[in-house]
Amino acid sequence: MRWSTVTTSVLGLAGSVLAQTDTTSFVDADTGITFQSYTSTDGITYRLALPSTASGDAAYDVILQVVAPIELGWAGWAWGGAMTYNPLTLVWSNGTSVQYSSRQATGYYLPGAYDGATYTVLKGTGVNETHFKFTALCTGCASWTDFDGNPYILNGAGDTNFAYAFSATPVDEPTNSETSFSIHDNVGRWIHDLAGARSEQFPEWVAANTPPTNGSLARRVSRFRK
């Protein structure tokens, strides 16, 4: 199905009410990073680590990690819990490497490239026999400009509603970060404990897991542990 078709499930990402968080603490064996982690019923895992000072008062960087079954065409993370007017992170496997794409949608059609979020690929990124895994430092994932042109920052001292989407259909050009792709097969939401994701070790984790030449890890097979 292409993006010319709008479904009720897409429109359903407009918003929801926060409740008990859906995440748990998880220590990633490949990086040593302690994340707040959520795994969807579809077997896709979304993890997040924040600086100890993260709040709603000033923009901050995040470490994100996505682990998905190798057979998926792509997996996506909506940072504002909706399809439109917030940063979107898309990831997919390309043979023995992992590709990511920074997107934003201004309507219910194919999201365009988004330069408001930048990524540094970290260790713990790769492909094994069953899954692909993307780990990155992101500047601009936790803050953006909303529909009315106002700055918005995720309150790192609380919790927030994120959304995910995925498709089993491969993207059209796996080596191109600006490729077109099919509409999702499924969408969902979860409530992420941001306060629990904060740590004073954040700078150390970034330093320890940043490769000498960024991007080299995305071209190398890594037999990581989920």
Residue pairs with C-beta under 8 A, 6 or more apart in sequence:
1 182
1 183
2 182
2 183
3 108
3 109
3 110
3 182
3 183
4 109
5 183
6 108
6 109
7 183
9 184
9 186
9 187
10 83
10 108
10 183
10 184
10 187
11 108
12 187
13 78
13 81
13 82
13 83
13 163
13 187
13 189
14 82
15 81
15 82
15 161
16 81
16 161
16 189
18 159
18 160
18 161
18 191
19 191
20 191
21 159
21 191
21 192
21 193
21 196
22 38
22 190
22 191
22 192
23 36
23 37
23 38
23 48
23 190
23 191
23 192
23 193
23 196
23 197
24 36
24 37
24 38
25 34
25 35
25 36
25 37
25 196
26 34
26 35
26 36
26 37
26 47
27 33
27 34
27 35
28 34
28 35
28 47
28 65
28 124
28 135
28 225
29 225
30 123
30 124
30 133
30 135
30 222
30 224
30 225
31 122
31 123
31 124
31 135
31 205
31 208
31 209
32 205
32 208
32 209
33 49
33 63
33 65
33 124
33 135
33 205
33 209
34 49
34 199
34 201
35 47
35 48
35 49
35 63
35 65
35 197
36 47
36 48
36 49
36 192
36 193
36 194
36 196
36 197
37 45
37 46
37 47
37 48
38 45
38 46
38 47
38 162
38 190
38 192
39 45
39 46
40 46
40 164
40 188
40 190
41 188
42 166
42 186
42 188
43 68
43 69
44 66
44 67
44 68
44 69
44 72
44 75
44 164
44 166
45 65
45 66
45 67
45 68
45 226
46 64
46 65
46 66
46 77
46 162
46 164
46 190
46 192
47 64
47 65
47 66
47 67
48 62
48 63
48 64
48 65
48 192
48 194
48 197
49 62
49 63
49 197
49 199
49 202
49 205
50 60
50 62
50 63
50 142
50 156
50 194
50 197
50 198
50 199
50 202
51 60
51 61
51 156
51 198
51 199
51 202
51 203
52 198
52 199
52 200
52 202
53 60
53 156
53 198
54 60
54 62
54 142
54 156
54 157
54 194
54 197
54 198
55 155
55 156
55 157
56 153
56 154
56 155
56 156
56 157
56 158
57 153
58 153
59 140
59 142
59 143
59 153
60 142
60 143
60 153
60 156
61 137
61 138
61 139
61 142
61 206
62 137
62 138
62 141
62 142
63 122
63 135
63 136
63 137
63 138
63 202
63 205
63 206
64 77
64 89
64 134
64 135
64 136
64 138
64 141
65 124
65 133
65 134
65 135
65 136
66 75
66 77
66 89
66 91
66 133
66 134
67 131
67 132
67 133
67 134
67 226
68 75
68 91
68 131
68 132
68 133
68 166
69 130
69 131
70 93
70 127
70 128
70 129
70 130
70 131
70 132
71 168
72 92
72 93
72 166
72 167
72 168
73 92
73 166
73 167
73 168
73 169
73 170
73 171
73 181
73 182
74 90
74 91
74 92
74 166
74 167
74 170
74 171
74 181
75 90
75 91
75 92
75 164
75 165
75 166
76 88
76 89
76 90
76 91
76 103
76 164
76 165
76 166
76 184
77 88
77 89
77 90
77 162
77 163
77 164
78 86
78 87
78 88
78 162
78 163
78 164
78 165
79 86
79 87
79 88
79 89
79 141
79 142
79 144
79 154
79 162
80 86
80 87
80 144
80 146
80 152
80 163
81 160
81 161
81 162
81 163
81 189
82 163
83 105
83 108
83 111
83 163
83 165
84 105
84 106
84 107
84 108
84 147
85 104
85 105
85 106
85 144
85 145
85 146
85 147
86 104
86 144
86 146
86 152
87 102
87 103
87 104
87 114
87 116
87 117
87 140
87 141
87 144
88 102
88 103
88 104
88 105
88 111
88 114
89 100
89 101
89 102
89 103
89 117
89 119
89 138
89 141
90 100
90 101
90 103
90 181
91 98
91 99
91 100
91 101
91 132
91 134
92 98
92 99
92 132
92 170
92 171
92 174
93 99
93 127
93 132
94 174
94 175
95 127
95 174
96 127
96 220
96 221
97 126
97 127
97 218
97 219
97 220
97 221
98 125
98 126
98 127
98 132
98 133
98 134
98 218
99 174
99 175
99 177
99 218
100 119
100 121
100 134
100 136
100 177
100 218
101 113
101 177
101 178
101 179
102 113
102 114
102 115
102 116
102 117
102 118
102 119
102 177
103 111
103 112
103 113
103 114
104 111
104 112
104 114
104 116
104 144
105 111
105 112
106 112
110 180
110 181
113 177
113 178
116 140
116 144
116 145
117 138
117 139
117 140
117 141
117 144
118 138
118 139
118 140
119 136
119 137
119 138
120 136
120 137
120 138
120 210
120 214
121 134
121 135
121 136
121 211
121 214
121 215
121 217
121 218
122 135
122 136
122 137
122 206
122 209
122 210
122 211
122 217
123 135
123 208
123 209
123 210
123 211
123 217
124 133
124 135
124 209
124 222
124 224
125 133
125 134
125 135
125 136
125 217
125 218
125 222
126 132
126 133
126 217
126 220
126 221
126 222
126 223
126 224
127 133
127 221
127 222
128 221
128 222
128 223
128 224
131 226
133 222
133 224
133 226
135 209
137 206
137 210
142 153
142 154
142 156
143 151
143 152
143 153
143 154
144 151
144 152
145 151
145 152
146 152
154 160
154 194
155 194
156 194
156 195
156 197
156 198
157 194
157 195
157 198
158 194
158 195
159 191
159 192
159 193
159 194
159 195
160 191
160 192
160 194
161 189
161 190
161 191
161 192
162 189
162 190
162 191
162 192
163 187
163 188
163 189
164 187
164 188
164 189
164 190
165 184
165 186
165 187
165 188
166 184
166 185
166 186
167 181
167 182
167 183
167 184
167 185
168 185
169 181
169 182
169 185
171 179
171 180
171 181
172 179
172 180
172 181
173 179
173 180
199 205
211 217
